[in-house]
Structure formats: structure tokens, C-alpha cells
């Protein structure tokens, strides 16, 4: 017995040629790669943010940095986090829109 999604997929597969299926698979794979790239950028910015916070807090507690430098490090950490998050959100929005367009094109 087929599940609801499987029967829908098989119906779509029968109505599309193999070339169209190949193009759709390539588009989905390209979308997946774009998501992975944006996730990598966001992960690196998150790590860099925590490094900034770690250095700032330890340096301030041990008296190696002043209050001004602590504030600068915190602001820089937040900037890195924002710079890493914006491309991620933008990419996710574009990929969602692209996949929705692909679904609409297939269903026509």
C-alpha cells in the first residue's frame, strides 16, 4: 500500500519526461548545496561570535583588557553574528521561493 506522498510522486513522475525529472533533480540538488553553503557560513560566524565573547569575558575578568575594549569586542562579536545570519536568512528565503515555484511548475 502506498502512502499519500508516494502516490502523488509517482503520478508526477509518470507525467514528466526523464529529461524534466533530471532537471528537477539538478535544481533540488543546487538548492541543497546553496543551503549547505549558507549553513557553513552561519556556523563559522557563530563560532567566531563565541570566540569573541570568550576572549572578551576572560580578558576582562583577568584584567587584560579595559572596559572600552570589552565593549568593542562584544559589538564586533554581534556584528560577526549579524553578518553571518543575514546571508543565511536571505538564502533560505530565496531557496524556499525557488522550490515553491518549482512545485507550482510541476503541478501545472
Secondary structure, DSSP 8 states (H G I E B T S, - for coil): ---HHHHHHHHHHHHS-HHHHHHHHHHHHHHHHHHHHHHHHHHHHHHHHHHHHHHHHHHHHTTSS-HHHHHHHHHHHHHHHHHHHHHHHHHHHHHHHHHHHHHHHHH-
